């Protein structure tokens, strides 16, 4: 995660929380220095037992929301610095971009700064 020109006032560690398909995962904590590198895989599994038509699955994913939050461990509960929300279909299967690199291994998303993150 990059945030050019920003130095964090608080030095507590940060992590990325991810909510997809009704499941929550979070990364290991990293030092509070940009750029932040999260070098791990988060695995989400879900069986759709009542879905037989792929079009129905697409609709279901379009109505589900994927949420990512960048959180700093500031007591007592942590402070959300930035968020990203989009429908799960677009998050899991983004439109092809004219960028270098292998599809799926690198992603660029723009997170929205929370009001408390100056």
Helices and strands as residue ranges (DSSP letters): E 14-20, E 23-26, H 54-63, E 65-72, E 79-87, H 88-92, E 112-113
